[in-house]
Amino acid sequence: KQWYQRRVAITAGILIDALPYADEGYDLPGIREAAARLIEEEVKRYPNTKNYLEHIPGNLHEKWETQAMKTMFEKLDSRQPSEMLSMKRCELPAPPTGQKHDVSAWLSAVSNSRAQLEHQEVRLINLELLKEYGCNSWILYLQHLQKLSEVQQKKLHQIRQDIQDTNWARKKEHQEAGQQLAELRSDWLGLVQKNYQLERACTELEAEVDTLAKEKEHLLELKPQPSPS
């Protein structure tokens, strides 16, 4: 049970990680619960804040904002309703009832109608120009987008390749480290076994020495003493 034998130490905020490509025993009972406890302990280290990006400068996008965008963002932050699209400039209102006989009111209405007609004429001209030149412009634009897409696809492919290479290198390092750890563990177990055998042999030798010493004492006791002449 290598997972239980390895001590996960947290010292000075540094977590000694495992070797997921080499370790075994993740399917043992209690492993998932132990991992959940480690994750919970790690989460407690983070400060309790609603905005986890507050340490990043927030004014990076301000240079791209126009005054209209800032006004709209302020309304969104204050939850104010957005203004409806005004269609007054597209209307052709007649003079009010009380100004039916006012020449200046009719002149203003006629001026407004002429402006609307001019606007529509400009729109028709733009549509004709778009019909004549828009296809080629769109083709060039789409070709430009295609080139941009190809460049980004190459970058994406390179990033994915780098990620794959990193994962393969990491897996190789883990497997080599795991093999080295297994060899060291085997050597350690062999040394422990040899030490046990030596300790046992020493114990047996000590017992044998004690036995021989006792036999020697017993023989000396049984040896006849020389009589005095």
C-alpha positions as CSV (number, residue, x, y, z in Angstrom):
1,K,0.0,0.0,0.0
2,Q,2.3,2.6,-1.3
3,W,-0.2,5.4,-1.0
4,Y,-0.6,4.9,2.8
5,Q,3.2,4.5,3.2
6,R,3.9,7.8,1.5
7,R,3.6,10.8,3.9
8,V,2.0,13.8,2.3
9,A,3.8,16.7,4.1
10,I,2.7,20.3,3.9
11,T,5.6,22.5,5.1
12,A,5.8,26.3,4.7
13,G,2.8,26.2,2.3
14,I,4.5,23.7,-0.1
15,L,2.6,20.6,-0.9
16,I,4.7,17.6,-1.8
17,D,2.8,16.1,-4.7
18,A,2.5,12.5,-5.7
19,L,3.4,10.7,-9.0
20,P,0.0,10.1,-10.6
21,Y,1.5,8.3,-13.6
22,A,3.5,5.9,-11.4
23,D,1.6,5.6,-8.1
24,E,-0.8,2.7,-7.4
25,G,-3.6,2.1,-5.0
26,Y,-5.9,4.9,-6.0
27,D,-8.8,2.4,-6.0
28,L,-8.3,1.4,-2.4
29,P,-11.0,2.2,0.1
30,G,-10.7,5.7,1.7
31,I,-8.6,7.2,-1.1
32,R,-11.3,9.4,-2.5
33,E,-12.3,10.7,0.9
34,A,-8.7,11.5,1.7
35,A,-8.3,13.4,-1.6
36,A,-11.5,15.3,-0.8
37,R,-10.1,16.3,2.6
38,L,-6.8,17.5,1.0
39,I,-8.8,19.6,-1.5
40,E,-10.9,21.1,1.3
41,E,-7.7,22.0,3.2
42,E,-6.3,23.6,0.0
43,V,-9.5,25.6,-0.6
44,K,-9.3,27.0,2.9
45,R,-6.0,28.6,2.0
46,Y,-7.6,30.9,-0.5
47,P,-9.0,34.2,0.7
48,N,-12.8,34.5,0.8
49,T,-13.5,37.0,-1.9
50,K,-16.2,37.5,-4.4
51,N,-13.9,38.8,-7.1
52,Y,-10.9,36.4,-7.4
53,L,-9.5,38.6,-10.2
54,E,-9.2,41.8,-8.1
55,H,-5.4,41.5,-8.0
56,I,-5.3,42.0,-11.8
57,P,-5.4,45.6,-13.0
58,G,-8.9,46.5,-14.0
59,N,-8.1,49.5,-16.2
60,L,-6.6,47.6,-19.1
61,H,-9.8,47.9,-21.2
62,E,-10.5,51.5,-20.5
63,K,-8.5,52.8,-23.4
64,W,-10.8,50.9,-25.8
65,E,-14.0,52.2,-24.2
66,T,-15.8,55.2,-25.8
67,Q,-18.0,57.6,-23.9
68,A,-21.1,55.9,-25.2
69,M,-19.8,52.5,-23.9
70,K,-19.0,53.9,-20.5
71,T,-22.4,55.4,-20.2
72,M,-24.0,52.1,-21.2
73,F,-21.8,50.2,-18.7
74,E,-22.8,52.6,-15.9
75,K,-26.5,52.0,-16.7
76,L,-26.0,48.3,-16.7
77,D,-24.2,48.5,-13.3
78,S,-27.0,50.6,-11.9
79,R,-29.6,48.3,-13.5
80,Q,-31.2,51.2,-15.4
81,P,-33.5,50.2,-18.3
82,S,-31.9,50.8,-21.7
83,E,-33.4,53.5,-24.0
84,M,-35.5,52.3,-26.8
85,L,-34.4,52.9,-30.4
86,S,-35.7,56.3,-31.5
87,M,-37.5,56.3,-34.8
88,K,-38.5,60.0,-34.8
89,R,-36.0,60.9,-37.5
90,C,-37.7,58.3,-39.8
91,E,-41.2,59.8,-39.3
92,L,-43.0,62.4,-41.4
93,P,-45.3,64.1,-39.0
94,A,-47.7,66.7,-40.2
95,P,-48.0,70.0,-38.3
96,P,-50.0,69.8,-35.1
97,T,-53.7,70.6,-35.2
98,G,-53.2,74.1,-33.8
99,Q,-50.6,74.9,-36.5
100,K,-52.5,73.7,-39.6
101,H,-52.5,77.3,-40.9
102,D,-49.0,78.1,-39.9
103,V,-46.7,78.4,-42.9
104,S,-43.5,78.0,-40.9
105,A,-44.8,74.7,-39.5
106,W,-45.6,73.4,-43.0
107,L,-42.1,74.6,-44.2
108,S,-40.5,72.6,-41.4
109,A,-42.5,69.5,-42.3
110,V,-41.6,69.9,-45.9
111,S,-37.9,70.3,-45.0
112,N,-38.1,67.2,-42.9
113,S,-39.7,65.2,-45.7
114,R,-37.0,66.4,-48.1
115,A,-34.3,65.3,-45.6
116,Q,-36.0,61.9,-45.4
117,L,-36.1,61.5,-49.1
118,E,-32.5,62.5,-49.4
119,H,-31.6,59.9,-46.8
120,Q,-33.5,57.2,-48.6
121,E,-31.8,58.2,-51.9
122,V,-28.4,57.9,-50.2
123,R,-29.3,54.5,-49.0
124,L,-30.3,53.5,-52.5
125,I,-27.0,54.7,-53.8
126,N,-25.2,52.8,-51.1
127,L,-27.1,49.6,-52.0
128,E,-26.2,50.0,-55.7
129,L,-22.5,50.5,-54.8
130,L,-22.7,47.4,-52.5
131,K,-24.4,45.4,-55.3
132,E,-21.6,46.4,-57.7
133,Y,-18.5,46.2,-55.5
134,G,-19.7,44.4,-52.4
135,C,-19.1,40.9,-53.7
136,N,-15.4,41.5,-54.3
137,S,-15.0,43.3,-51.0
138,W,-16.6,40.4,-49.2
139,I,-14.4,37.9,-51.0
140,L,-11.3,39.8,-50.0
141,Y,-12.6,40.1,-46.5
142,L,-13.4,36.4,-46.2
143,Q,-9.9,35.5,-47.6
144,H,-8.4,37.7,-45.0
145,L,-10.5,36.0,-42.3
146,Q,-9.5,32.6,-43.7
147,K,-5.8,33.5,-43.4
148,L,-6.3,34.7,-39.9
149,S,-8.1,31.5,-39.1
150,E,-5.3,29.4,-40.6
151,V,-2.7,31.3,-38.5
152,Q,-4.7,30.8,-35.3
153,Q,-5.3,27.1,-36.1
154,K,-1.5,26.7,-36.5
155,K,-1.0,28.4,-33.2
156,L,-3.7,26.2,-31.6
157,H,-2.1,23.1,-33.1
158,Q,1.3,24.1,-31.8
159,I,-0.1,24.8,-28.3
160,R,-1.9,21.4,-28.2
161,Q,1.3,19.8,-29.4
162,D,3.3,21.5,-26.7
163,I,0.7,20.4,-24.1
164,Q,0.9,16.8,-25.4
165,D,4.7,16.9,-25.3
166,T,4.7,18.3,-21.8
167,N,2.3,15.6,-20.7
168,W,4.4,12.9,-22.3
169,A,7.6,14.3,-20.7
170,R,5.8,14.5,-17.4
171,K,4.6,10.9,-17.7
172,K,8.1,9.8,-18.7
173,E,9.6,11.5,-15.7
174,H,7.0,10.1,-13.4
175,Q,7.5,6.6,-14.7
176,E,11.3,6.9,-14.4
177,A,11.0,8.3,-10.9
178,G,8.5,5.5,-10.0
179,Q,10.9,2.9,-11.4
180,Q,13.8,4.4,-9.4
181,L,11.6,4.5,-6.3
182,A,10.6,0.9,-6.8
183,E,14.3,-0.1,-7.2
184,L,15.3,1.9,-4.1
185,R,12.4,0.4,-2.2
186,S,13.4,-3.1,-3.3
187,D,17.0,-2.4,-2.2
188,W,15.8,-1.0,1.1
189,L,13.7,-4.1,1.7
190,G,16.7,-6.3,0.8
191,L,18.9,-4.4,3.2
192,V,16.2,-4.6,5.9
193,Q,15.9,-8.4,5.3
194,K,19.7,-8.7,5.5
195,N,19.8,-6.7,8.7
196,Y,17.1,-9.0,10.1
197,Q,19.1,-12.0,9.1
198,L,22.3,-10.6,10.6
199,E,20.4,-9.7,13.8
200,R,18.9,-13.1,14.0
201,A,22.3,-14.8,13.3
202,C,23.9,-12.6,16.0
203,T,21.2,-13.6,18.4
204,E,21.7,-17.2,17.6
205,L,25.5,-16.8,18.0
206,E,25.0,-15.1,21.3
207,A,22.7,-17.9,22.5
208,E,25.3,-20.4,21.3
209,V,28.1,-18.6,23.1
210,D,26.0,-18.5,26.3
211,T,25.3,-22.2,25.9
212,L,29.0,-23.0,25.4
213,A,30.0,-20.8,28.3
214,K,27.5,-22.7,30.5
215,E,28.8,-26.0,29.3
216,K,32.3,-24.9,30.0
217,E,31.4,-23.9,33.5
218,H,29.6,-27.2,34.0
219,L,32.6,-29.2,32.8
220,L,34.9,-27.3,35.0
221,E,32.7,-28.1,37.9
222,L,32.7,-31.8,37.0
223,K,36.5,-32.0,36.6
224,P,38.1,-33.7,39.6
225,Q,40.3,-31.5,41.7
226,P,43.9,-32.8,42.3
227,S,44.4,-34.2,45.8
228,P,47.1,-32.6,48.0
229,S,50.2,-34.7,48.4
